[in-house]
Amino acid sequence: MKKRNKMICTVLTMMAALSLTACTGTAAQNVNENPGSVQEGGDATEAASENTGADAESAEGTVYKVGICNYVDDASLNQIYENIEAQLKVLGDEQGVTYEIVYDNCNADANVMNQIIENFISGEKVDLMVGIATPVAMTMQSATEDTQIPVIFSAVSDPLSAGLVDSLDAPGHNITGTSDYLNTDAIMDLMFEANPDIQTVGLLYDMGQDASTSAINDAKAYLDAKGIKYIERTGTTVDEVMLAADTLAKSDKVDAVFTPTDNTIMTAELSIYETFAEAGIPHYCGADSFALNGAFLGFGVDYANIGVETANMISEVLYEGKDPATLGVMTFDNGIATINTETCEAIGFDLDTVKTSFGPHCTDIIEITTAEDFE
């Protein structure tokens, strides 16, 4: 019995040795067949992480869960979400991965917003969160300080003033994204191109909107430099905005009205554009969606493109493994003017004359008619 046991042990030892030799030989053969897989000065782990082909192959079938919270239901922000969704589908098909979207809209309710974000973190356990508009982005940043879940924001007009990033080139935290920064001087230039004789400008905005703060201050500085009087009217609800618009048109009798990329005013535009049109007052705004909803002019970025580029950044972080702290904030050319042709006629402007005067100040001029949403 002892001899038999000794013999079995000897056989097992020999088999193990042969197995080890075979494994070692296979590894050596693989390295020799792909000498570029291990670079000089680096170990095998570093080389593997740099082999993008291998990374792409290993990502096949991967599911990334993305939590998206929209701030409010309006044409611009909805356009961003729709294009994020479409572009992530395209990217997922190309990369062989799935971007699973969990979407919700807080409708400007801070309590609902907190609940949505908490659900993203604890309930859905998302891999990345997307905050559409400044208030959502700020809340997401605060909620992820401990978890370090990456956050991509979209349509944040001034990420520096909002304290979201250290700089546009190097955000420095777990957050980066796309900005719809408005070139206020450019839109004011258009205002005075259309009517050089303006005496009083109405500033219509929500004081609680971070997106409006810098733009309104810039507008005041511009008008002060030209010696033009301005009257501020604000509102935080549709009813308040309607009252403010009515006052600007009937009591203040302003010559023109300016609104930046303000989501509160955006949600009310369909309720106020006729007030300004009937009074012959052009409403100049910081997004094409305002013009879609009846304002005379929307000037600024292409929100469909913002959605696409936001999706691309999501992919860069999740699929390519880029660090949001070093992934620069994306800004866009603010040179597209969108004119509502129906409102242009209603306020007594000649469309061809307006387009001629606006031409040198815009990269593109788009004509649009009043509707609730983009088709």
C-alpha positions as CSV (number, residue, x, y, z in Angstrom):
1,M,0.0,0.0,0.0
2,K,2.8,2.5,0.9
3,K,4.6,1.7,-2.4
4,R,1.3,2.3,-4.3
5,N,0.8,5.6,-2.6
6,K,4.3,6.7,-3.3
7,M,3.9,5.8,-7.0
8,I,0.7,7.8,-7.2
9,C,2.4,10.8,-5.6
10,T,5.3,10.5,-8.1
11,V,2.9,10.4,-11.1
12,L,0.9,13.4,-9.8
13,T,4.2,15.4,-9.3
14,M,5.3,14.6,-12.8
15,M,1.9,15.7,-14.2
16,A,2.0,18.9,-12.3
17,A,5.4,19.7,-13.6
18,L,4.4,19.0,-17.2
19,S,1.3,21.2,-16.7
20,L,3.4,24.1,-15.4
21,T,5.9,23.7,-18.3
22,A,3.0,23.8,-20.8
23,C,1.5,26.9,-19.3
24,T,4.8,28.7,-19.2
25,G,5.5,27.8,-22.7
26,T,2.1,29.1,-23.9
27,A,2.7,32.5,-22.1
28,A,6.1,32.8,-23.6
29,Q,4.8,32.0,-27.0
30,N,2.1,34.6,-26.8
31,V,4.6,37.3,-25.8
32,N,6.9,36.4,-28.6
33,E,4.1,36.5,-31.1
34,N,3.0,39.9,-29.9
35,P,6.2,41.7,-28.9
36,G,4.4,45.0,-28.8
37,S,2.1,44.0,-26.0
38,V,4.8,44.7,-23.4
39,Q,6.5,48.0,-23.9
40,E,10.0,48.9,-22.7
41,G,10.0,50.2,-19.1
42,G,6.4,48.9,-18.4
43,D,4.9,45.8,-16.9
44,A,2.3,43.5,-18.4
45,T,-0.6,45.3,-16.6
46,E,0.3,48.7,-18.0
47,A,0.7,47.2,-21.5
48,A,-2.7,45.6,-21.3
49,S,-4.4,48.8,-20.3
50,E,-2.8,50.5,-23.3
51,N,-4.0,47.8,-25.7
52,T,-7.2,49.6,-26.9
53,G,-8.1,46.7,-29.1
54,A,-8.1,44.3,-26.2
55,D,-10.1,46.8,-24.1
56,A,-12.7,47.2,-26.8
57,E,-13.0,43.4,-27.1
58,S,-13.4,42.9,-23.4
59,A,-16.1,45.6,-23.3
60,E,-18.3,43.6,-25.7
61,G,-21.6,43.0,-24.0
62,T,-21.0,45.5,-21.2
63,V,-23.9,47.4,-19.8
64,Y,-23.4,51.0,-18.5
65,K,-26.3,52.4,-16.5
66,V,-26.7,56.2,-16.9
67,G,-29.0,58.2,-14.7
68,I,-30.3,61.4,-16.4
69,C,-32.2,64.1,-14.5
70,N,-33.8,66.9,-16.5
71,Y,-34.5,70.1,-14.6
72,V,-37.7,71.2,-16.3
73,D,-39.9,70.2,-19.3
74,D,-39.0,72.8,-22.0
75,A,-38.1,72.6,-25.7
76,S,-34.4,73.2,-25.3
77,L,-33.7,70.8,-22.4
78,N,-36.0,68.1,-23.9
79,Q,-34.0,68.5,-27.1
80,I,-30.8,67.8,-25.2
81,Y,-32.1,64.6,-23.6
82,E,-33.5,63.3,-26.9
83,N,-30.2,63.7,-28.6
84,I,-28.2,62.2,-25.7
85,E,-30.5,59.2,-25.9
86,A,-30.1,58.9,-29.7
87,Q,-26.3,59.4,-29.7
88,L,-25.8,56.8,-26.9
89,K,-27.7,54.3,-29.0
90,V,-25.4,55.0,-31.9
91,L,-22.3,54.8,-29.8
92,G,-23.4,51.6,-28.1
93,D,-24.0,49.9,-31.4
94,E,-20.6,50.9,-32.6
95,Q,-18.8,49.8,-29.4
96,G,-20.7,46.6,-28.8
97,V,-21.9,47.9,-25.4
98,T,-25.3,49.0,-24.0
99,Y,-26.0,52.4,-22.4
100,E,-29.0,51.8,-20.2
101,I,-30.7,55.1,-19.5
102,V,-32.7,55.8,-16.3
103,Y,-34.5,59.1,-17.0
104,D,-36.5,61.4,-14.8
105,N,-37.6,65.1,-14.7
106,C,-37.8,67.0,-11.4
107,N,-39.9,69.8,-12.9
108,A,-37.9,72.4,-10.9
109,D,-38.9,70.8,-7.6
110,A,-35.8,70.6,-5.3
111,N,-37.3,67.9,-3.2
112,V,-38.2,65.7,-6.2
113,M,-34.7,66.4,-7.6
114,N,-33.1,65.1,-4.4
115,Q,-35.2,62.0,-4.5
116,I,-34.4,61.3,-8.1
117,I,-30.6,61.6,-7.4
118,E,-30.8,59.5,-4.3
119,N,-32.5,56.8,-6.3
120,F,-29.8,57.0,-9.0
121,I,-27.2,56.4,-6.3
122,S,-28.8,53.9,-3.9
123,G,-31.6,52.4,-5.9
124,E,-30.5,52.1,-9.5
125,K,-26.8,52.2,-8.6
126,V,-25.9,54.0,-11.8
127,D,-22.4,54.1,-13.2
128,L,-22.7,57.8,-14.2
129,M,-25.2,60.6,-13.7
130,V,-26.2,63.4,-16.1
131,G,-27.5,66.7,-14.8
132,I,-29.4,68.8,-17.4
133,A,-29.2,72.5,-16.3
134,T,-27.3,74.1,-13.5
135,P,-29.5,73.3,-10.4
136,V,-29.4,69.6,-11.2
137,A,-25.7,69.6,-11.8
138,M,-25.0,71.4,-8.5
139,T,-27.2,68.9,-6.6
140,M,-25.5,65.9,-8.2
141,Q,-22.1,67.3,-7.4
142,S,-23.0,67.7,-3.8
143,A,-24.6,64.2,-3.6
144,T,-21.5,62.4,-5.1
145,E,-18.8,63.9,-3.0
146,D,-18.4,60.7,-1.1
147,T,-19.5,58.2,-3.8
148,Q,-17.3,59.8,-6.5
149,I,-19.8,58.6,-9.2
150,P,-18.9,60.6,-12.3
151,V,-21.2,63.4,-13.3
152,I,-21.6,64.9,-16.7
153,F,-23.6,68.2,-16.8
154,S,-25.3,69.7,-19.8
155,A,-26.5,73.2,-20.5
156,V,-24.8,74.8,-17.6
157,S,-24.2,78.4,-18.6
158,D,-21.5,79.3,-16.2
159,P,-19.9,76.3,-14.5
160,L,-17.1,78.4,-13.0
161,S,-19.5,80.8,-11.2
162,A,-21.6,77.9,-10.1
163,G,-18.6,76.4,-8.4
164,L,-18.8,73.1,-10.4
165,V,-15.3,73.2,-11.8
166,D,-11.9,74.7,-10.9
167,S,-11.4,75.7,-14.5
168,L,-12.9,74.9,-17.9
169,D,-9.8,73.1,-19.0
170,A,-9.2,71.1,-15.9
171,P,-12.5,70.7,-13.8
172,G,-10.5,69.1,-10.9
173,H,-13.4,67.0,-9.6
174,N,-15.6,64.1,-10.6
175,I,-17.7,66.4,-12.8
176,T,-17.4,67.9,-16.3
177,G,-19.8,68.5,-19.2
178,T,-21.1,70.9,-21.8
179,S,-21.8,74.6,-21.4
180,D,-24.4,76.7,-23.2
181,Y,-22.5,79.9,-22.2
182,L,-24.3,83.0,-23.8
183,N,-22.3,85.8,-25.5
184,T,-24.6,88.5,-24.1
185,D,-22.8,91.4,-26.0
186,A,-23.4,89.6,-29.3
187,I,-27.2,89.4,-28.7
188,M,-27.3,93.0,-27.5
189,D,-25.5,94.0,-30.7
190,L,-28.3,92.3,-32.7
191,M,-30.9,94.2,-30.7
192,F,-29.4,97.6,-31.7
193,E,-28.8,96.5,-35.3
194,A,-32.5,95.9,-35.6
195,N,-33.4,99.2,-33.9
196,P,-30.6,101.8,-33.2
197,D,-33.1,104.1,-31.6
198,I,-33.9,101.9,-28.6
199,Q,-34.4,104.1,-25.5
200,T,-35.4,101.5,-22.8
201,V,-34.7,97.8,-22.6
202,G,-36.7,95.4,-20.4
203,L,-34.7,92.6,-18.6
204,L,-37.0,89.6,-17.9
205,Y,-35.6,86.8,-15.9
206,D,-35.8,84.6,-12.7
207,M,-33.5,85.9,-10.0
208,G,-33.2,82.3,-8.7
209,Q,-31.7,81.0,-11.9
210,D,-27.9,80.7,-11.8
211,A,-27.9,80.6,-15.6
212,S,-29.2,84.2,-15.7
213,T,-26.9,85.9,-13.2
214,S,-23.8,86.5,-15.3
215,A,-25.8,87.3,-18.5
216,I,-28.0,89.9,-16.8
217,N,-25.0,91.5,-15.2
218,D,-23.3,91.6,-18.7
219,A,-26.4,93.1,-20.2
220,K,-26.5,95.9,-17.6
221,A,-22.9,96.7,-18.2
222,Y,-23.5,96.8,-22.0
223,L,-26.5,99.1,-21.6
224,D,-24.8,101.3,-19.0
225,A,-21.9,101.8,-21.5
226,K,-24.3,103.0,-24.1
227,G,-26.3,105.1,-21.7
228,I,-29.5,103.1,-22.3
229,K,-32.2,102.8,-19.6
230,Y,-33.2,99.4,-18.5
231,I,-36.0,98.0,-16.3
232,E,-35.8,94.7,-14.6
233,R,-38.9,92.5,-14.1
234,T,-38.6,89.0,-12.6
235,G,-40.8,86.0,-11.9
236,T,-40.4,82.5,-10.5
237,T,-43.6,80.9,-11.8
238,V,-45.5,81.1,-15.1
239,D,-48.1,83.4,-13.5
240,E,-45.5,85.8,-12.2
241,V,-43.7,85.9,-15.5
242,M,-47.0,86.7,-17.3
243,L,-47.5,89.6,-14.9
244,A,-44.0,90.8,-15.4
245,A,-44.3,90.6,-19.2
246,D,-47.6,92.5,-19.1
247,T,-46.0,95.2,-17.0
248,L,-43.1,95.6,-19.3
249,A,-45.4,95.9,-22.3
250,K,-48.2,98.1,-21.0
251,S,-46.8,100.1,-18.1
252,D,-43.0,100.3,-18.7
253,K,-43.5,100.5,-22.5
254,V,-40.0,99.2,-23.2
255,D,-38.6,99.1,-26.7
256,A,-37.2,95.6,-26.5
257,V,-36.9,92.8,-24.0
258,F,-33.8,90.6,-23.2
259,T,-33.9,87.2,-21.5
260,P,-30.8,84.9,-21.2
261,T,-30.9,81.1,-21.1
262,D,-33.5,81.2,-18.2
263,N,-35.5,78.0,-17.8
264,T,-38.3,79.7,-15.9
265,I,-39.0,82.2,-18.6
266,M,-38.6,79.5,-21.2
267,T,-41.4,77.5,-19.7
268,A,-43.6,80.6,-19.8
269,E,-42.7,81.8,-23.3
270,L,-45.8,80.3,-24.9
271,S,-47.9,82.3,-22.4
272,I,-46.2,85.7,-23.0
273,Y,-45.0,86.0,-26.6
274,E,-48.4,87.3,-27.8
275,T,-48.2,90.1,-25.1
276,F,-45.0,91.4,-26.6
277,A,-46.0,90.8,-30.2
278,E,-49.3,92.8,-29.8
279,A,-47.3,95.6,-28.2
280,G,-44.8,95.6,-31.1
281,I,-41.9,94.7,-28.7
282,P,-39.2,92.3,-29.9
283,H,-38.1,89.7,-27.3
284,Y,-34.4,88.7,-27.6
285,C,-33.5,85.4,-25.9
286,G,-30.6,83.1,-25.3
287,A,-31.8,79.9,-27.0
288,D,-33.6,78.9,-30.2
289,S,-36.4,77.2,-28.2
290,F,-37.6,80.7,-27.1
291,A,-38.1,81.6,-30.8
292,L,-39.8,78.2,-31.3
293,N,-42.2,79.2,-28.6
294,G,-43.0,82.6,-30.0
295,A,-40.2,85.0,-29.1
296,F,-38.8,87.2,-32.0
297,L,-35.2,86.0,-31.7
298,G,-33.3,83.1,-30.1
299,F,-29.6,83.5,-30.2
300,G,-27.1,81.0,-29.0
301,V,-26.0,77.4,-29.2
302,D,-27.5,74.4,-31.0
303,Y,-29.1,72.4,-28.2
304,A,-29.4,69.3,-30.4
305,N,-25.6,69.4,-30.8
306,I,-25.1,69.9,-27.0
307,G,-27.0,66.7,-26.5
308,V,-24.8,64.8,-29.0
309,E,-21.6,66.1,-27.5
310,T,-22.9,65.4,-23.9
311,A,-23.4,61.8,-25.0
312,N,-19.9,61.7,-26.5
313,M,-18.5,62.8,-23.1
314,I,-20.5,60.1,-21.3
315,S,-18.9,57.6,-23.6
316,E,-15.4,59.0,-23.1
317,V,-15.8,58.5,-19.3
318,L,-17.5,55.1,-19.3
319,Y,-16.1,53.4,-22.3
320,E,-12.7,55.0,-22.7
321,G,-12.1,55.4,-19.0
322,K,-11.3,59.1,-19.1
323,D,-11.2,61.1,-15.8
324,P,-13.8,63.9,-15.5
325,A,-11.3,65.8,-13.4
326,T,-9.1,66.2,-16.5
327,L,-11.7,66.2,-19.2
328,G,-12.2,69.8,-20.2
329,V,-15.7,71.4,-20.3
330,M,-17.0,71.8,-23.8
331,T,-18.2,75.2,-25.0
332,F,-19.8,76.1,-28.3
333,D,-19.9,78.8,-30.9
334,N,-22.7,81.2,-29.9
335,G,-23.4,82.4,-33.4
336,I,-26.7,81.0,-34.5
337,A,-29.7,83.4,-34.8
338,T,-33.2,81.8,-34.9
339,I,-35.9,84.2,-36.1
340,N,-39.6,83.5,-35.6
341,T,-41.0,84.8,-38.9
342,E,-44.6,85.0,-37.6
343,T,-43.5,87.2,-34.7
344,C,-41.2,89.2,-36.9
345,E,-44.2,90.2,-39.1
346,A,-46.4,90.8,-36.0
347,I,-44.0,93.4,-34.5
348,G,-43.7,95.2,-37.8
349,F,-40.1,94.1,-38.8
350,D,-39.2,93.3,-42.4
351,L,-37.6,89.8,-42.4
352,D,-35.2,90.5,-45.3
353,T,-34.0,93.7,-43.7
354,V,-33.5,92.0,-40.4
355,K,-31.6,89.2,-41.9
356,T,-29.4,91.6,-43.8
357,S,-28.5,93.6,-40.7
358,F,-28.0,90.4,-38.6
359,G,-25.9,88.6,-41.2
360,P,-22.4,90.0,-40.3
361,H,-22.9,89.1,-36.6
362,C,-24.0,85.5,-37.0
363,T,-22.6,82.3,-38.3
364,D,-26.1,81.2,-39.4
365,I,-29.6,82.6,-39.5
366,I,-32.5,80.1,-39.1
367,E,-36.2,80.8,-39.8
368,I,-38.8,79.2,-37.6
369,T,-42.5,79.4,-36.8
370,T,-44.3,79.0,-33.5
371,A,-44.7,75.5,-32.1
372,E,-44.6,73.8,-28.7
373,D,-41.7,71.4,-29.4
374,F,-39.1,70.8,-32.1
375,E,-40.2,68.1,-34.6
